[in-house]
Amino acid sequence: MVGAMTKGDDCTIGAVHTTEICALQAEDARLHAVDQEQWRAINQIKNRLPVWATLVISLLTFLCGILGSLRAK
């Protein structure tokens, strides 16, 4: 039987596959962590005020400051 392994033979192909599987599992874990980080960033962007709302709040604060300083005179 060609290619049959005896009891004392080392399985180099199996060792290579095991090493490749371990590398792929490590890469999968790393990519999963990166994916989680990207979703965290996306959720932070989605949960903030729109630019127009921030601008309106800034302008109202500015006007309150001006009116307060004019009234203090």
CHARMM-style PDB file with segment names, atoms N, HN, CA, C and O in Angstrom:
ATOM      1  N   MET     1       0.845  -1.175   0.000  1.00  0.00      PROA
ATOM      2  CA  MET     1       0.000   0.000   0.000  1.00  0.00      PROA
ATOM      3  C   MET     1       0.892   1.240   0.000  1.00  0.00      PROA
ATOM      4  O   MET     1       1.610   1.484   0.969  1.00  0.00      PROA
ATOM      5  N   VAL     2       0.854   1.997  -1.041  1.00  0.00      PROA
ATOM      6  HN  VAL     2       0.270   1.799  -1.829  1.00  0.00      PROA
ATOM      7  CA  VAL     2       1.689   3.174  -1.181  1.00  0.00      PROA
ATOM      8  C   VAL     2       1.094   4.303  -0.352  1.00  0.00      PROA
ATOM      9  O   VAL     2      -0.113   4.539  -0.398  1.00  0.00      PROA
ATOM     10  N   GLY     3       1.929   4.996   0.399  1.00  0.00      PROA
ATOM     11  HN  GLY     3       2.909   4.804   0.436  1.00  0.00      PROA
ATOM     12  CA  GLY     3       1.461   6.133   1.180  1.00  0.00      PROA
ATOM     13  C   GLY     3       0.915   5.735   2.538  1.00  0.00      PROA
ATOM     14  O   GLY     3       0.490   6.602   3.302  1.00  0.00      PROA
ATOM     15  N   ALA     4       0.912   4.461   2.857  1.00  0.00      PROA
ATOM     16  HN  ALA     4       1.257   3.757   2.236  1.00  0.00      PROA
ATOM     17  CA  ALA     4       0.408   4.051   4.166  1.00  0.00      PROA
ATOM     18  C   ALA     4       1.459   4.372   5.210  1.00  0.00      PROA
ATOM     19  O   ALA     4       2.657   4.196   4.985  1.00  0.00      PROA
ATOM     20  N   MET     5       1.008   4.831   6.321  1.00  0.00      PROA
ATOM     21  HN  MET     5       0.036   4.974   6.505  1.00  0.00      PROA
ATOM     22  CA  MET     5       1.936   5.214   7.381  1.00  0.00      PROA
ATOM     23  C   MET     5       2.041   4.073   8.377  1.00  0.00      PROA
ATOM     24  O   MET     5       1.055   3.428   8.735  1.00  0.00      PROA
ATOM     25  N   THR     6       3.256   3.853   8.803  1.00  0.00      PROA
ATOM     26  HN  THR     6       4.056   4.377   8.513  1.00  0.00      PROA
ATOM     27  CA  THR     6       3.442   2.867   9.850  1.00  0.00      PROA
ATOM     28  C   THR     6       3.349   3.565  11.195  1.00  0.00      PROA
ATOM     29  O   THR     6       3.243   4.789  11.268  1.00  0.00      PROA
ATOM     30  N   LYS     7       3.388   2.783  12.242  1.00  0.00      PROA
ATOM     31  HN  LYS     7       3.473   1.789  12.182  1.00  0.00      PROA
ATOM     32  CA  LYS     7       3.149   3.319  13.568  1.00  0.00      PROA
ATOM     33  C   LYS     7       4.198   4.360  13.970  1.00  0.00      PROA
ATOM     34  O   LYS     7       3.860   5.302  14.688  1.00  0.00      PROA
ATOM     35  N   GLY     8       5.423   4.233  13.548  1.00  0.00      PROA
ATOM     36  HN  GLY     8       5.697   3.468  12.965  1.00  0.00      PROA
ATOM     37  CA  GLY     8       6.496   5.128  13.973  1.00  0.00      PROA
ATOM     38  C   GLY     8       6.693   6.346  13.081  1.00  0.00      PROA
ATOM     39  O   GLY     8       7.506   7.211  13.405  1.00  0.00      PROA
ATOM     40  N   ASP     9       5.979   6.438  11.976  1.00  0.00      PROA
ATOM     41  HN  ASP     9       5.319   5.735  11.712  1.00  0.00      PROA
ATOM     42  CA  ASP     9       6.161   7.566  11.049  1.00  0.00      PROA
ATOM     43  C   ASP     9       5.619   8.859  11.637  1.00  0.00      PROA
ATOM     44  O   ASP     9       4.620   8.862  12.356  1.00  0.00      PROA
ATOM     45  N   ASP    10       6.294   9.955  11.319  1.00  0.00      PROA
ATOM     46  HN  ASP    10       7.106   9.952  10.735  1.00  0.00      PROA
ATOM     47  CA  ASP    10       5.789  11.284  11.681  1.00  0.00      PROA
ATOM     48  C   ASP    10       4.867  11.766  10.577  1.00  0.00      PROA
ATOM     49  O   ASP    10       5.148  11.566   9.395  1.00  0.00      PROA
ATOM     50  N   CYS    11       3.800  12.382  10.948  1.00  0.00      PROA
ATOM     51  HN  CYS    11       3.572  12.545  11.908  1.00  0.00      PROA
ATOM     52  CA  CYS    11       2.858  12.895   9.962  1.00  0.00      PROA
ATOM     53  C   CYS    11       3.162  14.375   9.743  1.00  0.00      PROA
ATOM     54  O   CYS    11       2.619  15.234  10.437  1.00  0.00      PROA
ATOM     55  N   THR    12       4.018  14.665   8.792  1.00  0.00      PROA
ATOM     56  HN  THR    12       4.459  13.967   8.228  1.00  0.00      PROA
ATOM     57  CA  THR    12       4.388  16.065   8.545  1.00  0.00      PROA
ATOM     58  C   THR    12       3.233  16.835   7.935  1.00  0.00      PROA
ATOM     59  O   THR    12       3.090  18.030   8.194  1.00  0.00      PROA
ATOM     60  N   ILE    13       2.418  16.192   7.143  1.00  0.00      PROA
ATOM     61  HN  ILE    13       2.534  15.222   6.933  1.00  0.00      PROA
ATOM     62  CA  ILE    13       1.270  16.872   6.537  1.00  0.00      PROA
ATOM     63  C   ILE    13       0.275  17.261   7.626  1.00  0.00      PROA
ATOM     64  O   ILE    13      -0.257  18.371   7.616  1.00  0.00      PROA
ATOM     65  N   GLY    14       0.025  16.358   8.556  1.00  0.00      PROA
ATOM     66  HN  GLY    14       0.457  15.456   8.565  1.00  0.00      PROA
ATOM     67  CA  GLY    14      -0.879  16.659   9.667  1.00  0.00      PROA
ATOM     68  C   GLY    14      -0.346  17.795  10.523  1.00  0.00      PROA
ATOM     69  O   GLY    14      -1.116  18.638  10.983  1.00  0.00      PROA
ATOM     70  N   ALA    15       0.967  17.827  10.740  1.00  0.00      PROA
ATOM     71  HN  ALA    15       1.593  17.142  10.366  1.00  0.00      PROA
ATOM     72  CA  ALA    15       1.566  18.897  11.532  1.00  0.00      PROA
ATOM     73  C   ALA    15       1.439  20.233  10.813  1.00  0.00      PROA
ATOM     74  O   ALA    15       1.193  21.262  11.442  1.00  0.00      PROA
ATOM     75  N   VAL    16       1.607  20.215   9.501  1.00  0.00      PROA
ATOM     76  HN  VAL    16       1.807  19.378   8.990  1.00  0.00      PROA
ATOM     77  CA  VAL    16       1.467  21.442   8.712  1.00  0.00      PROA
ATOM     78  C   VAL    16       0.025  21.932   8.782  1.00  0.00      PROA
ATOM     79  O   VAL    16      -0.223  23.125   8.961  1.00  0.00      PROA
ATOM     80  N   HSD    17      -0.911  21.022   8.642  1.00  0.00      PROA
ATOM     81  HN  HSD    17      -0.710  20.053   8.496  1.00  0.00      PROA
ATOM     82  CA  HSD    17      -2.327  21.407   8.700  1.00  0.00      PROA
ATOM     83  C   HSD    17      -2.698  21.943  10.086  1.00  0.00      PROA
ATOM     84  O   HSD    17      -3.449  22.912  10.204  1.00  0.00      PROA
ATOM     85  N   THR    18      -2.170  21.309  11.120  1.00  0.00      PROA
ATOM     86  HN  THR    18      -1.560  20.522  11.024  1.00  0.00      PROA
ATOM     87  CA  THR    18      -2.431  21.776  12.478  1.00  0.00      PROA
ATOM     88  C   THR    18      -1.887  23.183  12.670  1.00  0.00      PROA
ATOM     89  O   THR    18      -2.547  24.031  13.271  1.00  0.00      PROA
ATOM     90  N   THR    19      -0.700  23.429  12.168  1.00  0.00      PROA
ATOM     91  HN  THR    19      -0.164  22.740  11.681  1.00  0.00      PROA
ATOM     92  CA  THR    19      -0.101  24.763  12.266  1.00  0.00      PROA
ATOM     93  C   THR    19      -0.926  25.782  11.487  1.00  0.00      PROA
ATOM     94  O   THR    19      -1.154  26.895  11.960  1.00  0.00      PROA
ATOM     95  N   GLU    20      -1.372  25.397  10.291  1.00  0.00      PROA
ATOM     96  HN  GLU    20      -1.186  24.493   9.907  1.00  0.00      PROA
ATOM     97  CA  GLU    20      -2.194  26.310   9.488  1.00  0.00      PROA
ATOM     98  C   GLU    20      -3.535  26.596  10.163  1.00  0.00      PROA
ATOM     99  O   GLU    20      -4.021  27.726  10.136  1.00  0.00      PROA
ATOM    100  N   ILE    21      -4.125  25.570  10.765  1.00  0.00      PROA
ATOM    101  HN  ILE    21      -3.731  24.652  10.786  1.00  0.00      PROA
ATOM    102  CA  ILE    21      -5.400  25.760  11.458  1.00  0.00      PROA
ATOM    103  C   ILE    21      -5.223  26.701  12.644  1.00  0.00      PROA
ATOM    104  O   ILE    21      -6.058  27.577  12.870  1.00  0.00      PROA
ATOM    105  N   CYS    22      -4.148  26.526  13.399  1.00  0.00      PROA
ATOM    106  HN  CYS    22      -3.470  25.814  13.216  1.00  0.00      PROA
ATOM    107  CA  CYS    22      -3.882  27.415  14.542  1.00  0.00      PROA
ATOM    108  C   CYS    22      -3.677  28.853  14.075  1.00  0.00      PROA
ATOM    109  O   CYS    22      -4.159  29.788  14.715  1.00  0.00      PROA
ATOM    110  N   ALA    23      -2.972  29.031  12.976  1.00  0.00      PROA
ATOM    111  HN  ALA    23      -2.581  28.271  12.457  1.00  0.00      PROA
ATOM    112  CA  ALA    23      -2.755  30.380  12.438  1.00  0.00      PROA
ATOM    113  C   ALA    23      -4.071  30.996  11.983  1.00  0.00      PROA
ATOM    114  O   ALA    23      -4.323  32.178  12.217  1.00  0.00      PROA
ATOM    115  N   LEU    24      -4.912  30.189  11.329  1.00  0.00      PROA
ATOM    116  HN  LEU    24      -4.707  29.229  11.139  1.00  0.00      PROA
ATOM    117  CA  LEU    24      -6.215  30.697  10.880  1.00  0.00      PROA
ATOM    118  C   LEU    24      -7.114  31.044  12.067  1.00  0.00      PROA
ATOM    119  O   LEU    24      -7.848  32.032  12.012  1.00  0.00      PROA
ATOM    120  N   GLN    25      -7.069  30.258  13.123  1.00  0.00      PROA
ATOM    121  HN  GLN    25      -6.474  29.456  13.167  1.00  0.00      PROA
ATOM    122  CA  GLN    25      -7.866  30.556  14.308  1.00  0.00      PROA
ATOM    123  C   GLN    25      -7.392  31.842  14.979  1.00  0.00      PROA
ATOM    124  O   GLN    25      -8.209  32.632  15.452  1.00  0.00      PROA
ATOM    125  N   ALA    26      -6.082  32.054  15.024  1.00  0.00      PROA
ATOM    126  HN  ALA    26      -5.418  31.412  14.641  1.00  0.00      PROA
ATOM    127  CA  ALA    26      -5.542  33.285  15.607  1.00  0.00      PROA
ATOM    128  C   ALA    26      -5.947  34.491  14.759  1.00  0.00      PROA
ATOM    129  O   ALA    26      -6.309  35.537  15.298  1.00  0.00      PROA
ATOM    130  N   GLU    27      -5.887  34.348  13.445  1.00  0.00      PROA
ATOM    131  HN  GLU    27      -5.593  33.498  13.007  1.00  0.00      PROA
ATOM    132  CA  GLU    27      -6.294  35.433  12.543  1.00  0.00      PROA
ATOM    133  C   GLU    27      -7.785  35.725  12.686  1.00  0.00      PROA
ATOM    134  O   GLU    27      -8.201  36.882  12.646  1.00  0.00      PROA
ATOM    135  N   ASP    28      -8.584  34.678  12.850  1.00  0.00      PROA
ATOM    136  HN  ASP    28      -8.246  33.737  12.882  1.00  0.00      PROA
ATOM    137  CA  ASP    28     -10.018  34.849  13.050  1.00  0.00      PROA
ATOM    138  C   ASP    28     -10.299  35.619  14.341  1.00  0.00      PROA
ATOM    139  O   ASP    28     -11.155  36.503  14.362  1.00  0.00      PROA
ATOM    140  N   ALA    29      -9.591  35.292  15.400  1.00  0.00      PROA
ATOM    141  HN  ALA    29      -8.896  34.574  15.383  1.00  0.00      PROA
ATOM    142  CA  ALA    29      -9.776  36.001  16.671  1.00  0.00      PROA
ATOM    143  C   ALA    29      -9.386  37.471  16.526  1.00  0.00      PROA
ATOM    144  O   ALA    29     -10.064  38.353  17.053  1.00  0.00      PROA
ATOM    145  N   ARG    30      -8.286  37.732  15.808  1.00  0.00      PROA
ATOM    146  HN  ARG    30      -7.735  37.016  15.380  1.00  0.00      PROA
ATOM    147  CA  ARG    30      -7.839  39.111  15.606  1.00  0.00      PROA
ATOM    148  C   ARG    30      -8.861  39.894  14.776  1.00  0.00      PROA
ATOM    149  O   ARG    30      -9.188  41.036  15.099  1.00  0.00      PROA
ATOM    150  N   LEU    31      -9.355  39.278  13.717  1.00  0.00      PROA
ATOM    151  HN  LEU    31      -9.089  38.350  13.454  1.00  0.00      PROA
ATOM    152  CA  LEU    31     -10.345  39.946  12.874  1.00  0.00      PROA
ATOM    153  C   LEU    31     -11.657  40.170  13.618  1.00  0.00      PROA
ATOM    154  O   LEU    31     -12.338  41.170  13.390  1.00  0.00      PROA
ATOM    155  N   HSD    32     -12.011  39.258  14.493  1.00  0.00      PROA
ATOM    156  HN  HSD    32     -11.458  38.446  14.679  1.00  0.00      PROA
ATOM    157  CA  HSD    32     -13.223  39.429  15.297  1.00  0.00      PROA
ATOM    158  C   HSD    32     -13.064  40.643  16.218  1.00  0.00      PROA
ATOM    159  O   HSD    32     -14.003  41.423  16.382  1.00  0.00      PROA
ATOM    160  N   ALA    33     -11.895  40.803  16.812  1.00  0.00      PROA
ATOM    161  HN  ALA    33     -11.132  40.170  16.680  1.00  0.00      PROA
ATOM    162  CA  ALA    33     -11.639  41.958  17.684  1.00  0.00      PROA
ATOM    163  C   ALA    33     -11.696  43.262  16.885  1.00  0.00      PROA
ATOM    164  O   ALA    33     -12.252  44.255  17.354  1.00  0.00      PROA
ATOM    165  N   VAL    34     -11.127  43.260  15.689  1.00  0.00      PROA
ATOM    166  HN  VAL    34     -10.676  42.453  15.308  1.00  0.00      PROA
ATOM    167  CA  VAL    34     -11.163  44.445  14.834  1.00  0.00      PROA
ATOM    168  C   VAL    34     -12.599  44.764  14.429  1.00  0.00      PROA
ATOM    169  O   VAL    34     -12.996  45.929  14.394  1.00  0.00      PROA
ATOM    170  N   ASP    35     -13.371  43.730  14.124  1.00  0.00      PROA
ATOM    171  HN  ASP    35     -13.049  42.784  14.152  1.00  0.00      PROA
ATOM    172  CA  ASP    35     -14.773  43.908  13.752  1.00  0.00      PROA
ATOM    173  C   ASP    35     -15.557  44.538  14.900  1.00  0.00      PROA
ATOM    174  O   ASP    35     -16.354  45.450  14.681  1.00  0.00      PROA
ATOM    175  N   GLN    36     -15.337  44.061  16.110  1.00  0.00      PROA
ATOM    176  HN  GLN    36     -14.689  43.320  16.288  1.00  0.00      PROA
ATOM    177  CA  GLN    36     -16.017  44.623  17.272  1.00  0.00      PROA
ATOM    178  C   GLN    36     -15.631  46.089  17.475  1.00  0.00      PROA
ATOM    179  O   GLN    36     -16.478  46.910  17.828  1.00  0.00      PROA
ATOM    180  N   GLU    37     -14.365  46.416  17.256  1.00  0.00      PROA
ATOM    181  HN  GLU    37     -13.677  45.749  16.969  1.00  0.00      PROA
ATOM    182  CA  GLU    37     -13.900  47.805  17.390  1.00  0.00      PROA
ATOM    183  C   GLU    37     -14.563  48.702  16.337  1.00  0.00      PROA
ATOM    184  O   GLU    37     -14.941  49.833  16.641  1.00  0.00      PROA
ATOM    185  N   GLN    38     -14.703  48.211  15.122  1.00  0.00      PROA
ATOM    186  HN  GLN    38     -14.396  47.292  14.875  1.00  0.00      PROA
ATOM    187  CA  GLN    38     -15.348  48.992  14.069  1.00  0.00      PROA
ATOM    188  C   GLN    38     -16.815  49.240  14.386  1.00  0.00      PROA
ATOM    189  O   GLN    38     -17.308  50.348  14.174  1.00  0.00      PROA
ATOM    190  N   TRP    39     -17.522  48.237  14.887  1.00  0.00      PROA
ATOM    191  HN  TRP    39     -17.122  47.337  15.059  1.00  0.00      PROA
ATOM    192  CA  TRP    39     -18.935  48.424  15.228  1.00  0.00      PROA
ATOM    193  C   TRP    39     -19.092  49.394  16.392  1.00  0.00      PROA
ATOM    194  O   TRP    39     -20.048  50.168  16.432  1.00  0.00      PROA
ATOM    195  N   ARG    40     -18.148  49.354  17.351  1.00  0.00      PROA
ATOM    196  HN  ARG    40     -17.372  48.725  17.319  1.00  0.00      PROA
ATOM    197  CA  ARG    40     -18.184  50.302  18.462  1.00  0.00      PROA
ATOM    198  C   ARG    40     -18.042  51.730  17.935  1.00  0.00      PROA
ATOM    199  O   ARG    40     -18.752  52.629  18.385  1.00  0.00      PROA
ATOM    200  N   ALA    41     -17.131  51.944  16.987  1.00  0.00      PROA
ATOM    201  HN  ALA    41     -16.554  51.214  16.621  1.00  0.00      PROA
ATOM    202  CA  ALA    41     -16.933  53.268  16.391  1.00  0.00      PROA
ATOM    203  C   ALA    41     -18.170  53.704  15.601  1.00  0.00      PROA
ATOM    204  O   ALA    41     -18.576  54.864  15.673  1.00  0.00      PROA
ATOM    205  N   ILE    42     -18.756  52.790  14.861  1.00  0.00      PROA
ATOM    206  HN  ILE    42     -18.426  51.848  14.802  1.00  0.00      PROA
ATOM    207  CA  ILE    42     -19.959  53.122  14.084  1.00  0.00      PROA
ATOM    208  C   ILE    42     -21.095  53.515  15.014  1.00  0.00      PROA
ATOM    209  O   ILE    42     -21.811  54.478  14.740  1.00  0.00      PROA
ATOM    210  N   ASN    43     -21.269  52.788  16.100  1.00  0.00      PROA
ATOM    211  HN  ASN    43     -20.687  52.006  16.322  1.00  0.00      PROA
ATOM    212  CA  ASN    43     -22.334  53.109  17.044  1.00  0.00      PROA
ATOM    213  C   ASN    43     -22.099  54.457  17.726  1.00  0.00      PROA
ATOM    214  O   ASN    43     -23.057  55.177  18.009  1.00  0.00      PROA
ATOM    215  N   GLN    44     -20.846  54.808  17.993  1.00  0.00      PROA
ATOM    216  HN  GLN    44     -20.068  54.224  17.763  1.00  0.00      PROA
ATOM    217  CA  GLN    44     -20.557  56.120  18.574  1.00  0.00      PROA
ATOM    218  C   GLN    44     -20.924  57.226  17.594  1.00  0.00      PROA
ATOM    219  O   GLN    44     -21.454  58.260  18.002  1.00  0.00      PROA
ATOM    220  N   ILE    45     -20.655  57.029  16.328  1.00  0.00      PROA
ATOM    221  HN  ILE    45     -20.225  56.189  15.996  1.00  0.00      PROA
ATOM    222  CA  ILE    45     -20.993  58.035  15.322  1.00  0.00      PROA
ATOM    223  C   ILE    45     -22.513  58.147  15.179  1.00  0.00      PROA
ATOM    224  O   ILE    45     -23.048  59.249  15.053  1.00  0.00      PROA
ATOM    225  N   LYS    46     -23.207  57.004  15.199  1.00  0.00      PROA
ATOM    226  HN  LYS    46     -22.772  56.109  15.301  1.00  0.00      PROA
ATOM    227  CA  LYS    46     -24.665  57.030  15.050  1.00  0.00      PROA
ATOM    228  C   LYS    46     -25.349  57.694  16.240  1.00  0.00      PROA
ATOM    229  O   LYS    46     -26.422  58.276  16.084  1.00  0.00      PROA
ATOM    230  N   ASN    47     -24.753  57.619  17.412  1.00  0.00      PROA
ATOM    231  HN  ASN    47     -23.881  57.146  17.538  1.00  0.00      PROA
ATOM    232  CA  ASN    47     -25.410  58.104  18.619  1.00  0.00      PROA
ATOM    233  C   ASN    47     -25.089  59.561  18.950  1.00  0.00      PROA
ATOM    234  O   ASN    47     -25.463  60.028  20.026  1.00  0.00      PROA
ATOM    235  N   ARG    48     -24.422  60.281  18.084  1.00  0.00      PROA
ATOM    236  HN  ARG    48     -24.118  59.902  17.210  1.00  0.00      PROA
ATOM    237  CA  ARG    48     -24.136  61.678  18.378  1.00  0.00      PROA
ATOM    238  C   ARG    48     -25.131  62.591  17.665  1.00  0.00      PROA
ATOM    239  O   ARG    48     -25.836  62.182  16.742  1.00  0.00      PROA
ATOM    240  N   LEU    49     -25.163  63.846  18.128  1.00  0.00      PROA
ATOM    241  HN  LEU    49     -24.591  64.178  18.877  1.00  0.00      PROA
ATOM    242  CA  LEU    49     -26.082  64.818  17.531  1.00  0.00      PROA
ATOM    243  C   LEU    49     -25.681  65.136  16.100  1.00  0.00      PROA
ATOM    244  O   LEU    49     -24.497  65.093  15.764  1.00  0.00      PROA
ATOM    245  N   PRO    50     -26.645  65.451  15.260  1.00  0.00      PROA
ATOM    246  CA  PRO    50     -26.295  65.879  13.906  1.00  0.00      PROA
ATOM    247  C   PRO    50     -25.615  67.253  13.952  1.00  0.00      PROA
ATOM    248  O   PRO    50     -25.740  67.992  14.929  1.00  0.00      PROA
ATOM    249  N   VAL    51     -24.912  67.569  12.899  1.00  0.00      PROA
ATOM    250  HN  VAL    51     -24.811  66.969  12.106  1.00  0.00      PROA
ATOM    251  CA  VAL    51     -24.159  68.817  12.837  1.00  0.00      PROA
ATOM    252  C   VAL    51     -25.083  70.023  12.984  1.00  0.00      PROA
ATOM    253  O   VAL    51     -24.726  70.987  13.662  1.00  0.00      PROA
ATOM    254  N   TRP    52     -26.258  69.989  12.365  1.00  0.00      PROA
ATOM    255  HN  TRP    52     -26.547  69.206  11.815  1.00  0.00      PROA
ATOM    256  CA  TRP    52     -27.160  71.139  12.436  1.00  0.00      PROA
ATOM    257  C   TRP    52     -27.629  71.378  13.877  1.00  0.00      PROA
ATOM    258  O   TRP    52     -27.800  72.526  14.289  1.00  0.00      PROA
ATOM    259  N   ALA    53     -27.834  70.315  14.634  1.00  0.00      PROA
ATOM    260  HN  ALA    53     -27.695  69.383  14.299  1.00  0.00      PROA
ATOM    261  CA  ALA    53     -28.274  70.483  16.021  1.00  0.00      PROA
ATOM    262  C   ALA    53     -27.155  71.079  16.870  1.00  0.00      PROA
ATOM    263  O   ALA    53     -27.408  71.926  17.727  1.00  0.00      PROA
ATOM    264  N   THR    54     -25.946  70.648  16.639  1.00  0.00      PROA
ATOM    265  HN  THR    54     -25.741  69.960  15.943  1.00  0.00      PROA
ATOM    266  CA  THR    54     -24.805  71.196  17.363  1.00  0.00      PROA
ATOM    267  C   THR    54     -24.636  72.676  17.024  1.00  0.00      PROA
ATOM    268  O   THR    54     -24.336  73.482  17.904  1.00  0.00      PROA
ATOM    269  N   LEU    55     -24.824  73.032  15.770  1.00  0.00      PROA
ATOM    270  HN  LEU    55     -25.068  72.377  15.055  1.00  0.00      PROA
ATOM    271  CA  LEU    55     -24.713  74.422  15.341  1.00  0.00      PROA
ATOM    272  C   LEU    55     -25.796  75.279  16.000  1.00  0.00      PROA
ATOM    273  O   LEU    55     -25.509  76.387  16.452  1.00  0.00      PROA
ATOM    274  N   VAL    56     -27.022  74.790  16.060  1.00  0.00      PROA
ATOM    275  HN  VAL    56     -27.256  73.890  15.693  1.00  0.00      PROA
ATOM    276  CA  VAL    56     -28.122  75.538  16.684  1.00  0.00      PROA
ATOM    277  C   VAL    56     -27.841  75.753  18.168  1.00  0.00      PROA
ATOM    278  O   VAL    56     -28.036  76.853  18.684  1.00  0.00      PROA
ATOM    279  N   ILE    57     -27.388  74.720  18.846  1.00  0.00      PROA
ATOM    280  HN  ILE    57     -27.229  73.827  18.426  1.00  0.00      PROA
ATOM    281  CA  ILE    57     -27.069  74.853  20.273  1.00  0.00      PROA
ATOM    282  C   ILE    57     -25.947  75.860  20.477  1.00  0.00      PROA
ATOM    283  O   ILE    57     -26.001  76.665  21.407  1.00  0.00      PROA
ATOM    284  N   SER    58     -24.936  75.827  19.625  1.00  0.00      PROA
ATOM    285  HN  SER    58     -24.892  75.173  18.869  1.00  0.00      PROA
ATOM    286  CA  SER    58     -23.824  76.776  19.732  1.00  0.00      PROA
ATOM    287  C   SER    58     -24.301  78.214  19.516  1.00  0.00      PROA
ATOM    288  O   SER    58     -23.913  79.117  20.257  1.00  0.00      PROA
ATOM    289  N   LEU    59     -25.132  78.421  18.513  1.00  0.00      PROA
ATOM    290  HN  LEU    59     -25.447  77.688  17.911  1.00  0.00      PROA
ATOM    291  CA  LEU    59     -25.649  79.770  18.243  1.00  0.00      PROA
ATOM    292  C   LEU    59     -26.535  80.269  19.390  1.00  0.00      PROA
ATOM    293  O   LEU    59     -26.449  81.438  19.766  1.00  0.00      PROA
ATOM    294  N   LEU    60     -27.371  79.412  19.941  1.00  0.00      PROA
ATOM    295  HN  LEU    60     -27.441  78.463  19.636  1.00  0.00      PROA
ATOM    296  CA  LEU    60     -28.216  79.817  21.065  1.00  0.00      PROA
ATOM    297  C   LEU    60     -27.375  80.155  22.297  1.00  0.00      PROA
ATOM    298  O   LEU    60     -27.681  81.107  23.016  1.00  0.00      PROA
ATOM    299  N   THR    61     -26.342  79.398  22.536  1.00  0.00      PROA
ATOM    300  HN  THR    61     -26.093  78.626  21.953  1.00  0.00      PROA
ATOM    301  CA  THR    61     -25.437  79.701  23.655  1.00  0.00      PROA
ATOM    302  C   THR    61     -24.735  81.028  23.435  1.00  0.00      PROA
ATOM    303  O   THR    61     -24.584  81.817  24.367  1.00  0.00      PROA
ATOM    304  N   PHE    62     -24.304  81.277  22.205  1.00  0.00      PROA
ATOM    305  HN  PHE    62     -24.426  80.636  21.448  1.00  0.00      PROA
ATOM    306  CA  PHE    62     -23.660  82.537  21.863  1.00  0.00      PROA
ATOM    307  C   PHE    62     -24.622  83.716  22.096  1.00  0.00      PROA
ATOM    308  O   PHE    62     -24.245  84.727  22.687  1.00  0.00      PROA
ATOM    309  N   LEU    63     -25.864  83.569  21.623  1.00  0.00      PROA
ATOM    310  HN  LEU    63     -26.170  82.747  21.142  1.00  0.00      PROA
ATOM    311  CA  LEU    63     -26.865  84.644  21.814  1.00  0.00      PROA
ATOM    312  C   LEU    63     -27.177  84.865  23.285  1.00  0.00      PROA
ATOM    313  O   LEU    63     -27.354  86.005  23.714  1.00  0.00      PROA
ATOM    314  N   CYS    64     -27.248  83.796  24.060  1.00  0.00      PROA
ATOM    315  HN  CYS    64     -27.105  82.870  23.711  1.00  0.00      PROA
ATOM    316  CA  CYS    64     -27.473  83.952  25.507  1.00  0.00      PROA
ATOM    317  C   CYS    64     -26.316  84.702  26.162  1.00  0.00      PROA
ATOM    318  O   CYS    64     -26.529  85.508  27.068  1.00  0.00      PROA
ATOM    319  N   GLY    65     -25.124  84.444  25.718  1.00  0.00      PROA
ATOM    320  HN  GLY    65     -24.951  83.789  24.982  1.00  0.00      PROA
ATOM    321  CA  GLY    65     -23.955  85.161  26.250  1.00  0.00      PROA
ATOM    322  C   GLY    65     -23.997  86.627  25.905  1.00  0.00      PROA
ATOM    323  O   GLY    65     -23.722  87.476  26.753  1.00  0.00      PROA
ATOM    324  N   ILE    66     -24.340  86.935  24.670  1.00  0.00      PROA
ATOM    325  HN  ILE    66     -24.564  86.245  23.982  1.00  0.00      PROA
ATOM    326  CA  ILE    66     -24.441  88.349  24.246  1.00  0.00      PROA
ATOM    327  C   ILE    66     -25.544  89.049  25.026  1.00  0.00      PROA
ATOM    328  O   ILE    66     -25.324  90.140  25.553  1.00  0.00      PROA
ATOM    329  N   LEU    67     -26.730  88.443  25.110  1.00  0.00      PROA
ATOM    330  HN  LEU    67     -26.909  87.557  24.682  1.00  0.00      PROA
ATOM    331  CA  LEU    67     -27.840  89.063  25.851  1.00  0.00      PROA
ATOM    332  C   LEU    67     -27.508  89.234  27.328  1.00  0.00      PROA
ATOM    333  O   LEU    67     -27.877  90.236  27.939  1.00  0.00      PROA
ATOM    334  N   GLY    68     -26.828  88.276  27.887  1.00  0.00      PROA
ATOM    335  HN  GLY    68     -26.528  87.462  27.390  1.00  0.00      PROA
ATOM    336  CA  GLY    68     -26.436  88.388  29.295  1.00  0.00      PROA
ATOM    337  C   GLY    68     -25.446  89.523  29.525  1.00  0.00      PROA
ATOM    338  O   GLY    68     -25.529  90.231  30.528  1.00  0.00      PROA
ATOM    339  N   SER    69     -24.519  89.695  28.606  1.00  0.00      PROA
ATOM    340  HN  SER    69     -24.451  89.119  27.791  1.00  0.00      PROA
ATOM    341  CA  SER    69     -23.536  90.760  28.776  1.00  0.00      PROA
ATOM    342  C   SER    69     -24.179  92.132  28.530  1.00  0.00      PROA
ATOM    343  O   SER    69     -23.811  93.106  29.186  1.00  0.00      PROA
ATOM    344  N   LEU    70     -25.131  92.220  27.598  1.00  0.00      PROA
ATOM    345  HN  LEU    70     -25.430  91.429  27.066  1.00  0.00      PROA
ATOM    346  CA  LEU    70     -25.818  93.488  27.359  1.00  0.00      PROA
ATOM    347  C   LEU    70     -26.701  93.855  28.558  1.00  0.00      PROA
ATOM    348  O   LEU    70     -26.814  95.029  28.911  1.00  0.00      PROA
ATOM    349  N   ARG    71     -27.308  92.878  29.166  1.00  0.00      PROA
ATOM    350  HN  ARG    71     -27.217  91.924  28.880  1.00  0.00      PROA
ATOM    351  CA  ARG    71     -28.169  93.154  30.312  1.00  0.00      PROA
ATOM    352  C   ARG    71     -27.337  93.558  31.527  1.00  0.00      PROA
ATOM    353  O   ARG    71     -27.799  94.338  32.360  1.00  0.00      PROA
ATOM    354  N   ALA    72     -26.120  93.037  31.634  1.00  0.00      PROA
ATOM    355  HN  ALA    72     -25.745  92.404  30.957  1.00  0.00      PROA
ATOM    356  CA  ALA    72     -25.262  93.356  32.772  1.00  0.00      PROA
ATOM    357  C   ALA    72     -24.741  94.789  32.697  1.00  0.00      PROA
ATOM    358  O   ALA    72     -24.314  95.326  33.720  1.00  0.00      PROA
ATOM    359  N   LYS    73     -24.758  95.414  31.554  1.00  0.00      PROA
ATOM    360  HN  LYS    73     -25.105  94.978  30.724  1.00  0.00      PROA
ATOM    361  CA  LYS    73     -24.249  96.784  31.409  1.00  0.00      PROA
ATOM    362  C   LYS    73     -25.128  97.759  32.073  1.00  0.00      PROA
ATOM    363  OT1 LYS    73     -24.850  98.958  32.050  1.00  0.00      PROA
TER     364      LYS     73
END
